[in-house]
Every structure is written in structure tokens, then in C-alpha cells.
Amino acid sequence: MTKMPQDWMNDPKLNGLDKSKLALLQNLADQGGQKSPTELLPFLMAAANQGKNQGVKFNTNEMEMIIEVLKQGQSPQEAAKMDKIINLMKMIR
């Protein structure tokens, strides 16, 4: 998977996002950046459960903004992989 640019958290689209949520996302990006697509789904599911246990919840608009920002700079193939993972996660929920 292509490594995300380090400045993704400074994207203006994320300005309204709570700082604790941004910190959680940065931690996930650091941990998940080296994972293969097959490792990513279980990692994201575990991370979602961890966030839920900590009381951190993202609403639909926040999730859409985050996904849009994360896709920036990705190849069409990487963006398609991200879409597949996101769709799988939606089906599992």
C-alpha cells in the first residue's frame, strides 16, 4: 500500500474534526501504513473496536471526509483497494 503523506492531518477538510479523533487517526495511520491489503481489514476492525471501547465514534460525515483525504495522492488502484475495504467494513457492521 502506498504510504500516506505526513501532512494529511493538515488538510482543511479536517479542520472541524476533534483533536483527539485526529490523534487516534494518526496513530492508526502509523500502525497500519505498513500493512498489506489482506492485513488491513482485520487491523481496521480491531481499531474500530478499540475506538468504540474508548468512546470515540465517527459520524458518517466525518468518515466521508477522512476517506476523501486519505485517497488524495493515491493511485487509482490504491483508491480502489480502499473502496473495497470500506465496503467490506460497511457490510460487516
Backbone as a ProteinNet text record, in pm:
[ID]
protein_1_A
[PRIMARY]
MTKMPQDWMNDPKLNGLDKSKLALLQNLADQGGQKSPTELLPFLMAAANQGKNQGVKFNTNEMEMIIEVLKQGQSPQEAAKMDKIINLMKMIR
[TERTIARY]
84.4	0	89.1	48.9	125.7	121.8	236.4	244.1	175.2	98.5	28	125	97.8	182	167.6	275.3	275	182.6	151.9	72.8	-77.4	-121.9	-263.2	-353.4	-305.1	-386.8	-409	-328.4	-342.2	-438.4	-501.8	-595.9	-710.1	-745.2	-851.6	-986	-1009.6	-1136.4	-1152.2	-1041.5	-1045.9	-1044.1	-1054.2	-1044.1	-1142.8	-1264.1	-1364.8	-1357.7	-1266	-1257.6	-1187.5	-1243.6	-1188.4	-1042.7	-959.6	-815.3	-787.9	-870.4	-848.8	-876.4	-972.8	-1000.5	-885.1	-831.1	-715.8	-596	-575.2	-463.1	-482	-604.2	-633.4	-607.5	-650.1	-627.8	-479.5	-402.6	-258.4	-193.8	-235.3	-183.2	-216.6	-339.6	-379.8	-301.2	-281	-205	-62	-3.4	133.8	142.2	46	46.9	5.8	-90.7	-145.7	-75.4	12.1	77.2	161.7	210.5	297.9	222.8	92.2	15.4	-24.9	-30.4	-77	-229.3	-289.7	-436.3	-505.2	-446.8	-509.6	-497.7	-395.9	-379.2	-460.2	-496.5	-557.9	-699.2	-780.9	-918.3	-924.6	-855	-858.4	-802.7	-699.6	-641.5	-744.9	-815.7	-914.8	-1032.8	-1072.4	-1181.9	-1141.8	-1020.5	-971.2	-960.9	-914.5	-902	-1039.1	-1138.3	-1273.9	-1329	-1305.2	-1349.9	-1278.4	-1149.3	-1072	-1125.8	-1151.1	-1206.9	-1342.3	-1425	-1557.8	-1546.3	-1452	-1430.8	-1381.7	-1311.9	-1262.1	-1364.6	-1480.4	-1585.1	-1566.3	-1479.4	-1455.9	-1542.2	-1630.9	-1719	-1710.9	-1706.5	-1705.1	-1841.3	-1898.6	-2025.8	-2000.3	-2106.3	-2094.1	-2019.5	-2050.1	-1982	-1832.7	-1797.1	-1655.2	-1584.8	-1649	-1588.8	-1567.9	-1666.6	-1654.5	-1541.3	-1528.6	-1418.6	-1284.1	-1271.5	-1145.5	-1108	-1203.8	-1177.5	-1134.2	-1201.7	-1165.8	-1022.1	-985.2	-849.2	-747.3	-778.5	-684.4	-662.2	-761.6	-749.2	-662.5	-646.1	-567.6	-425.1	-375	-237.5	-220.2	-326.1	-318.5	-338.8	-282.6	-304.6	-449.3	-502.1	-638.6	-653.5	-548.9	-554.1	-562.7	-482.8	-486	-620.5	-674.5	-805.3	-912.9	-903.1	-999.5	-987.9	-865.1	-845.8	-910.1	-891	-950.3	-1102.4	-1159.8	-1305	-1354.2	-1281.4	-1320.7	-1318.5	-1213.6	-1201.8	-1315	-1344.3	-1451.2	-1585.4	-1610.2	-1736.1	-1747.2	-1636.3	-1637.4	-1668.8	-1609.4	-1633.6	-1780.1	-1840.2	-1981.4	-2070.5	-2035	-2114.6	-2103.8	-1987.8	-1964.6	-2036.8	-2046.6	-2111.4	-2250.6
-117.5	0	124	226.7	349.4	420.5	469.4	539.2	674.9	711.4	838.7	952.2	1068.9	1184	1221.7	1270.6	1304.2	1421.1	1505.7	1625.2	1605.2	1480.8	1456.3	1513.4	1518.9	1569.4	1720.1	1788.6	1933.5	1972.9	1876.2	1905.5	1989.8	2100	2188.5	2118.4	2010.7	1939.1	1879.8	1861.1	1800.3	1903.6	2032.3	2138.7	2124.3	2079.3	2070.1	1942.7	1853.7	1725.2	1741.6	1681.1	1686.3	1639.7	1707.9	1677.4	1536.3	1487.3	1350.9	1248.5	1277.7	1188.8	1192.2	1311.9	1322.9	1246.2	1254.8	1182.4	1031.7	984	842	800.9	884.4	854.5	850.7	943.1	943.7	816.7	775.3	651.9	532.4	527.4	419.1	423.7	544	557.6	509.7	542.7	499	347	287.1	141.8	66.7	121	49.6	75.2	174	212.2	103.9	11.6	-94	-224	-223.4	-346.7	-368.7	-494.6	-530.5	-520.6	-515.3	-508.5	-623.6	-742.9	-855.2	-841	-772.5	-749.6	-630.1	-542.8	-416	-431.6	-518	-531.4	-576.4	-684.5	-722	-612	-542.2	-432.3	-322.1	-284.1	-177.2	-218.4	-344	-391.7	-386.4	-428	-422.2	-277.4	-189.4	-47.8	13.8	-23.2	28.8	-14.9	-140.1	-188.6	-116.7	-92.3	-20.9	120.5	188.4	323.1	325	227.5	217.3	196.9	111.4	86.8	211.4	299.7	424.2	536.3	506.5	606.9	701	666.8	750.8	698.7	784.5	746.2	853.3	808.4	898.7	892.8	1011.5	1010.9	991.7	975.1	945.7	1055.7	1181.7	1292.8	1293.5	1268.3	1262.9	1150.7	1034.6	921.4	954.1	1016.5	1051.1	1150.3	1250	1347	1278.5	1192.8	1122.8	1036.8	963	876.3	958.6	1070.4	1157.3	1207.7	1248.6	1298.1	1185.7	1067.7	956.1	910.5	930	888	983.5	1105.2	1202.5	1152.6	1163.2	1123.1	974.2	897.5	753.3	723.7	615.5	572.7	525.3	519.9	467.9	326	246.1	109.6	110.4	196.4	206	259.7	359.6	414.1	306.5	224	114.7	13.2	-16.3	-108	-50.7	79.8	144.4	133.7	157.1	146.6	6.4	-95	-233.7	-261.4	-216	-237	-165.9	-44.2	33.2	-36	-84.4	-154.5	-282.5	-354.4	-474.9	-440.4	-332.9	-292	-253.9	-187.7	-149.8	-273.6	-375.6	-498.3	-573	-567.3	-638.8	-571.8	-441.3	-366.7	-413.2
0	0	0	-73.8	-81.2	52.7	96.9	225	212.4	312.4	310.1	337.7	276	306.9	453.6	512.7	655.2	688.7	590.7	619.3	598.1	585.8	558.5	667.6	790.8	901.4	893.5	812.6	799.5	688.4	625.2	517.7	573.7	505.5	555.2	574.2	502.4	516.2	655.9	725.5	858.9	971.1	936.6	1037	1152.1	1125.6	1230.6	1312.6	1278.2	1347.4	1481.6	1582.8	1717.7	1718.8	1795.4	1800.7	1852.5	1944.6	1994.4	1884.7	1798.3	1685.6	1585.8	1561.9	1471.7	1526.2	1656.4	1717.3	1702.2	1721.9	1703.4	1558.8	1464.9	1323.2	1288.6	1344.8	1317.6	1370.9	1488.9	1546.8	1456.9	1408.5	1318	1187.7	1135.5	1010.8	1029.6	1143.6	1171.8	1181.1	1248.9	1267.9	1142	1069.2	954.7	823.6	820.7	695.9	632.9	711.5	660.2	632.4	650.7	635.1	489.6	451.1	317.1	315.4	196.7	191.4	265.2	263.9	334.5	485.9	532.8	676.9	724.9	630.8	667.7	723.9	666.1	713.4	859.2	898	1040.7	1131.1	1084.3	1161.8	1184.2	1077.2	1088.2	1175.7	1166.9	1251.8	1399.4	1429.2	1567.3	1614.1	1526	1560.7	1586.1	1505.1	1524.3	1659.9	1697	1828.2	1941.1	1922.8	2024.7	2041.5	1930.5	1937.2	2004.3	1971.9	2031.9	2182.8	2224.5	2367.3	2439.7	2368	2426.7	2415.7	2357.9	2344.9	2228.1	2134.2	2017	1903.3	1855.4	1745.1	1637	1513.6	1399.5	1332	1304.2	1233	1083	1006.6	863.8	789.7	819	751.4	781.8	906.7	943.7	868.3	860.9	790.3	643	580.3	438.4	415.7	504	492.2	505.9	604.3	629.6	509.7	457.6	342.6	222.2	199.1	86.4	99.9	219.4	243.1	225.4	277	267.6	123.6	39.1	-101.1	-183.2	-136	-211.2	-227.9	-348.8	-375.2	-395.6	-382.4	-404.3	-552.9	-597.7	-735.6	-748	-870.2	-886	-829.9	-840.7	-787.6	-634.8	-571.6	-425.3	-378.1	-449	-412.5	-426	-529.6	-548	-434.9	-391.3	-278.1	-151.9	-131.7	-14.8	-20.2	-139.1	-154.4	-121.3	-167.4	-139.2	10.9	77	221.7	295	254	317.5	297.9	177.1	150.8	232.5	247.2	330.6	475.8	523.7	662.4	682.7	582.6	593.6	598.8	521.3	519.1	651.4	714.6	839.9	956.1	953.6	1062.3	1072.9
[MASK]
+++++++++++++++++++++++++++++++++++++++++++++++++++++++++++++++++++++++++++++++++++++++++++++

